[in-house]
Amino acid sequence: MNRRFPMMPVAATGEVQGGRQRSPHMIEGRAVPYLRVANVFDGYIDFSDINQMPFKQREIETFRLRPGDILLNEGQSVELVGRCAMYADGPEDCCFQNTLIRYRAGPETDANFAIQLFRYCQAIGIFSRIAVKTNSIAHLGVSRFAELELPFPPLPEQRKIAEILRTWDEVIEKLEALRAAKERRLDGVSQRLLAPSRAVGHGVPRSNWAATSFGEVFDERQDKNANLGPDDVITVGKYAIRKQSEHFTRSVASKDLSNYWTISPGDFVYDPMSAYYGAIGRFSGSTDGIVSPAYRVIRLHPDVDHKFMVALLRTHHIRFLLETRSSQGNKEGKRRLLQRDEFESIEFKLPPIQTQREIAAQIAVFRAELDLTDREIQALTRQKRGLMQKLLTGEWRVAV
């Protein structure tokens, strides 16, 4: 990172603290809500699914969150480690688990500047670079984060930079709200076309659609990587499956790629730990790639239209089934895992191939509108990231 601003350890600019460990043996105290990795996303906190556990009064004082506190994912997938958001308007006496790190800005640090700086570090791979990696999980580490040197300008300049970047965030948030409205409309259309109670195309009654399952239309592919390198690594996101190099400025893959799976154009892939969030779809690249062994590569049978299957996987009904079939990955509930047999057991109705294509064509019209808004969001996000690079490093100075 450019060093035109003074480089300071994060701990010198504010308070850095890890959360409290969740343990079934800790039963003393008062049950209060707490946040975990599943609540903290890029730039926002999801309060819709908050767990509780007992905290002693002195622990509540230590781990209680205040408005303006920044929470970072301590343990996450390699590309998402350090994902962060600012706490505000949460429940009373809300604390946090040790899967998160809390940063509380000091008197000479603007919290709004700090959150922009941390989000930038996560996006360009600085956090993943210092994290310790174990299999598919990376740990940022409280001490490593505290000792990380980052550029911090004087407080007035921090506030001005944060104000400029917040303006961009507001524009992006409005586009995301528009996108959400278009997605709701698309979901309604998809539900109408794919619901078993209706008939579509060529007078084929839906009662004649064949009952099948994912296990009957998908075959798992487990071809180990032969000679592809870091530039060919594919990342699986909620809205896109693309090469990692298009999303990160540096590689966040393992050094040893020999155990990665090969994926070819047209293959489907999903992340067992987040398939129910939408991290599942078809790879539309032009050449082979490789994906982490934590992912599962599957190939669709030729008698199923791939556009029909993509539309089906994006429906609320299928996403609900993916979530309900996912099991808790460990005793603390830190991870949910979609087992292979649970994925294959999901049932659906499959129409004749011509009807599949007609349904896919109708849904594609509404999907195109949504994709247009996606491209606008991605363009603004790239522009904002370029602006962050200039402002957060001091390459461009602002007038205070």
C-alpha positions in Angstrom: 0.0 0.0 0.0 1.2 3.5 -0.9 2.9 5.1 2.1 2.2 8.8 1.6 0.2 8.9 4.8 1.9 8.0 8.1 1.8 4.2 8.6 0.5 3.3 12.1 -0.3 -0.1 13.8 -4.1 -0.5 14.0 -3.8 -0.9 17.8 -2.2 2.6 18.0 -5.3 4.2 16.5 -8.0 2.4 18.6 -8.8 -0.5 20.8 -8.6 -4.0 19.3 -10.3 -6.9 21.1 -11.4 -10.5 20.4 -14.9 -11.7 21.4 -15.8 -14.3 24.0 -15.6 -18.0 23.3 -18.9 -19.9 23.1 -18.8 -22.9 25.3 -21.6 -25.2 26.7 -19.7 -25.2 30.1 -20.2 -21.4 30.5 -23.7 -21.4 32.0 -23.4 -18.7 34.7 -24.7 -15.2 34.1 -27.5 -13.6 32.2 -28.5 -14.6 28.7 -27.9 -11.7 26.3 -27.7 -11.5 22.5 -24.4 -11.8 20.8 -23.1 -11.4 17.2 -21.1 -13.9 15.2 -19.6 -14.3 11.7 -23.1 -15.1 10.3 -24.3 -11.7 11.3 -21.5 -9.5 9.9 -21.4 -8.8 6.1 -19.6 -6.3 4.0 -20.8 -2.9 5.2 -23.8 -4.1 7.2 -24.9 -6.3 10.1 -27.9 -8.7 9.8 -29.8 -8.6 13.1 -32.5 -11.0 11.9 -30.8 -14.2 13.3 -29.2 -13.4 16.6 -28.3 -16.1 19.2 -28.0 -15.7 22.9 -25.7 -17.1 25.6 -25.0 -16.4 29.3 -22.6 -13.6 30.1 -21.5 -12.6 33.6 -21.9 -8.9 34.4 -18.2 -8.2 34.1 -18.2 -10.0 30.7 -21.1 -7.9 29.5 -19.2 -4.8 30.4 -16.1 -6.1 28.5 -17.9 -7.4 25.4 -20.9 -5.0 25.1 -21.0 -3.3 21.7 -21.4 0.4 21.3 -22.6 2.4 18.2 -19.5 3.1 16.1 -17.8 -0.2 17.0 -16.4 -2.0 13.9 -16.7 -5.8 13.8 -14.4 -7.9 11.5 -14.7 -11.6 10.7 -11.8 -13.3 12.5 -12.4 -16.7 10.9 -13.8 -16.9 7.4 -13.1 -18.3 4.0 -9.8 -17.0 2.6 -11.4 -14.4 0.3 -13.8 -13.1 3.0 -11.6 -13.0 6.1 -11.7 -9.6 7.6 -15.1 -8.7 6.2 -16.4 -5.9 8.4 -19.3 -3.7 9.3 -20.1 -0.9 11.8 -22.4 -1.6 14.7 -25.4 0.6 15.2 -29.0 0.2 16.4 -28.6 -3.3 17.7 -30.4 -4.9 20.7 -29.6 -3.9 24.3 -26.5 -5.4 25.9 -25.5 -7.0 22.6 -22.0 -8.7 22.8 -19.9 -10.5 20.3 -18.3 -14.0 19.9 -14.6 -14.8 19.4 -15.2 -15.5 15.7 -15.3 -11.6 15.5 -12.7 -8.9 16.3 -13.9 -5.5 17.6 -12.2 -2.3 16.7 -13.2 0.8 18.7 -11.7 4.0 17.3 -9.5 6.2 19.5 -9.9 10.0 20.0 -7.7 10.7 17.0 -9.4 8.3 14.6 -12.7 8.7 12.8 -14.7 5.4 12.9 -16.2 6.2 9.5 -12.7 6.5 8.0 -11.6 3.3 9.7 -14.5 1.2 8.3 -13.7 2.5 4.8 -10.0 1.6 5.3 -10.8 -1.8 6.6 -13.2 -2.6 3.8 -10.6 -1.6 1.3 -8.0 -3.8 3.0 -10.4 -6.8 2.8 -11.3 -6.1 -0.8 -7.7 -6.0 -2.1 -6.5 -9.0 -0.1 -4.4 -7.4 2.7 -6.3 -9.2 5.4 -6.1 -12.5 3.6 -2.4 -12.0 3.1 -1.7 -11.8 6.9 -4.2 -14.4 7.9 -3.2 -17.9 8.9 -4.9 -20.5 6.7 -6.2 -23.9 7.8 -7.8 -25.9 5.0 -10.5 -23.6 3.5 -10.7 -21.3 6.6 -8.5 -18.3 7.3 -8.0 -16.7 10.7 -7.2 -13.0 10.8 -5.9 -13.1 14.4 -6.4 -10.4 17.0 -2.6 -9.7 17.4 -1.9 -9.8 13.6 -4.7 -7.3 13.0 -3.6 -5.1 15.9 0.0 -5.0 14.6 -0.9 -4.4 11.0 0.4 -1.0 9.8 -2.0 1.0 7.8 -2.1 4.7 6.6 -3.9 7.1 9.0 -3.9 10.8 8.0 -4.7 13.6 10.5 -8.3 13.5 11.9 -9.7 16.3 9.8 -8.5 14.7 6.6 -10.0 11.3 7.8 -13.4 12.9 8.2 -13.3 14.5 4.8 -12.2 11.3 3.1 -15.0 9.4 4.9 -17.6 12.0 3.8 -16.6 11.6 0.2 -16.6 7.8 0.2 -20.0 7.8 2.1 -21.5 9.8 -0.8 -20.5 6.9 -3.2 -21.9 4.4 -0.8 -25.3 6.1 -0.8 -25.5 6.0 -4.6 -24.5 2.3 -4.5 -27.1 1.6 -1.8 -29.9 3.2 -3.9 -29.0 1.1 -6.8 -28.9 -2.0 -4.6 -32.4 -1.1 -3.4 -33.6 -0.9 -7.0 -31.9 -4.2 -7.7 -33.8 -5.7 -4.7 -37.1 -4.5 -6.2 -36.2 -6.0 -9.6 -35.2 -9.2 -7.9 -38.5 -9.5 -6.1 -40.3 -9.0 -9.4 -38.1 -11.7 -11.0 -38.8 -14.1 -8.2 -42.6 -13.5 -8.6 -42.3 -14.3 -12.3 -40.2 -17.4 -11.7 -42.6 -18.7 -9.1 -45.5 -18.2 -11.4 -43.8 -20.0 -14.3 -42.2 -22.8 -12.2 -45.1 -23.4 -9.7 -46.4 -27.0 -10.1 -50.0 -25.8 -10.2 -49.9 -24.0 -13.6 -49.4 -24.9 -17.2 -46.9 -23.3 -19.6 -46.2 -23.8 -23.3 -47.5 -26.4 -25.8 -50.5 -27.2 -23.6 -48.4 -29.5 -21.4 -50.2 -29.9 -18.1 -47.9 -29.7 -15.1 -49.3 -32.8 -13.8 -47.3 -34.5 -16.5 -44.0 -33.0 -15.5 -41.6 -35.6 -14.3 -40.7 -35.9 -10.6 -37.0 -36.0 -10.3 -34.2 -34.8 -8.0 -30.8 -33.1 -8.2 -29.1 -36.5 -7.7 -30.8 -37.7 -10.9 -29.9 -34.7 -13.1 -26.4 -33.9 -11.8 -23.2 -36.0 -11.7 -20.4 -34.9 -9.4 -17.1 -34.2 -11.1 -13.8 -34.8 -9.2 -11.0 -34.2 -11.6 -7.9 -33.0 -9.8 -5.9 -30.1 -11.2 -3.3 -31.1 -13.7 -1.4 -28.0 -14.7 -3.5 -24.9 -14.1 -2.1 -22.1 -12.0 -3.2 -19.2 -9.7 -4.6 -17.1 -12.6 -7.1 -20.0 -13.3 -8.6 -20.1 -9.8 -12.4 -19.6 -9.8 -14.2 -18.0 -6.9 -17.9 -18.8 -6.1 -19.9 -15.8 -5.0 -23.6 -15.1 -4.5 -24.2 -13.5 -7.9 -21.2 -14.6 -9.9 -18.8 -17.5 -10.5 -15.7 -16.0 -12.1 -11.9 -16.0 -12.0 -10.4 -14.9 -8.8 -8.1 -12.5 -10.6 -11.2 -10.4 -11.7 -12.1 -9.8 -8.0 -8.9 -9.7 -6.1 -5.7 -7.8 -6.8 -3.6 -10.6 -5.5 -4.0 -14.4 -5.2 -5.8 -15.6 -2.1 -5.6 -19.3 -3.1 -3.5 -21.9 -1.4 0.1 -22.2 -2.6 -0.4 -25.9 -3.4 -3.1 -26.1 -6.2 -2.7 -29.8 -6.9 -5.7 -30.8 -4.8 -8.0 -28.2 -6.5 -10.9 -29.5 -8.7 -10.9 -28.8 -12.5 -14.1 -26.9 -13.7 -15.0 -26.6 -17.4 -17.3 -24.1 -19.1 -20.9 -25.2 -18.5 -20.2 -27.0 -15.3 -22.1 -26.1 -12.1 -20.4 -25.5 -8.8 -21.5 -24.7 -5.3 -20.0 -23.9 -1.9 -21.4 -26.4 0.7 -21.0 -23.8 3.4 -23.0 -21.0 1.7 -25.1 -22.7 -1.1 -28.3 -21.7 0.7 -27.2 -18.0 0.4 -27.0 -18.4 -3.3 -23.4 -19.4 -3.9 -24.3 -21.9 -6.5 -24.6 -21.7 -10.3 -23.1 -22.3 -13.7 -19.5 -21.4 -14.7 -19.8 -19.5 -18.0 -16.1 -18.9 -18.6 -14.5 -19.6 -21.9 -11.6 -21.9 -20.6 -11.1 -24.4 -17.9 -10.5 -23.2 -14.3 -9.9 -24.7 -10.9 -11.8 -24.3 -7.6 -11.0 -25.0 -4.0 -11.5 -28.6 -2.8 -14.0 -27.1 -0.4 -16.3 -26.5 -3.4 -18.3 -29.2 -5.3 -18.3 -29.4 -9.1 -21.3 -31.0 -10.7 -22.2 -31.6 -14.3 -25.8 -31.3 -15.7 -27.3 -34.1 -17.8 -27.8 -33.1 -21.5 -31.6 -33.6 -21.4 -32.0 -30.7 -19.0 -31.7 -27.1 -20.3 -29.0 -25.3 -18.4 -30.8 -21.9 -18.5 -33.9 -23.6 -17.0 -31.7 -25.1 -14.2 -30.1 -21.7 -13.5 -33.5 -20.2 -13.1 -34.7 -23.0 -10.9 -31.7 -22.7 -8.6 -32.4 -19.1 -8.0 -36.0 -19.5 -6.9 -36.9 -18.9 -3.3 -38.3 -22.4 -3.1 -35.1 -24.1 -4.0 -33.0 -21.7 -1.8 -35.3 -22.6 1.1 -34.8 -26.3 0.5 -31.0 -25.8 0.3 -31.1 -24.0 3.6 -33.3 -26.5 5.4 -31.2 -29.4 4.2 -28.0 -27.8 5.5 -26.7 -29.1 8.8 -24.7 -27.5 11.6 -21.1 -27.9 10.7 -19.9 -28.1 14.3 -21.1 -28.0 17.9 -20.9 -24.3 18.2 -22.9 -23.7 15.1 -20.2 -21.6 13.4 -20.7 -23.3 10.1 -23.6 -24.8 8.2 -22.8 -27.5 5.7 -24.8 -28.8 2.8 -23.9 -32.5 2.6 -23.7 -34.2 -0.8 -26.6 -36.6 -0.1 -28.8 -33.7 1.2 -28.2 -31.8 -2.0 -28.9 -34.8 -4.2 -32.1 -35.5 -2.4 -33.8 -32.2 -3.3 -36.8 -33.0 -5.5 -38.4 -30.9 -8.2 -40.7 -31.2 -11.3 -39.0 -31.3 -14.7 -41.0 -30.4 -17.8 -40.2 -31.6 -21.4 -37.1 -29.9 -22.9 -39.1 -27.6 -25.2 -41.1 -26.3 -22.2 -37.9 -25.9 -20.2 -36.6 -23.6 -23.0 -39.8 -21.5 -23.2 -39.8 -21.0 -19.4 -36.1 -20.0 -19.5 -36.7 -17.5 -22.3 -39.5 -15.8 -20.4 -37.5 -15.5 -17.2 -34.5 -14.3 -19.2 -36.3 -11.1 -20.1 -36.6 -10.1 -16.5 -33.2 -11.4 -15.7 -31.6 -9.1 -18.3 -33.1 -6.0 -16.5 -31.6 -7.3 -13.2 -28.2 -8.0 -14.8 -28.1 -4.4 -16.2 -28.5 -3.0 -12.7 -25.9 -5.5 -11.5 -23.4 -4.1 -14.0 -24.2 -0.6 -12.9 -23.5 -1.6 -9.3 -20.3 -3.4 -10.3 -19.1 -0.4 -12.3 -19.7 2.0 -9.4 -18.1 -0.3 -7.0 -14.9 -0.5 -9.2 -14.9 3.3 -9.5 -15.2 3.7 -5.8 -12.4 1.2 -5.2 -10.2 3.2 -7.5 -11.1 6.3 -5.6 -10.4 4.6 -2.3 -6.9 3.7 -3.5 -6.2 7.3 -4.3 -7.7 8.8 -1.1 -6.9 6.3 1.5 -3.2 6.2 0.6 -2.7 9.9 0.3 -2.0 9.8 -3.5 -4.8 12.3 -3.8 -5.1 14.8 -0.9 -8.3 16.5 0.0 -8.8 20.1 1.0 -9.8 20.4 4.7 
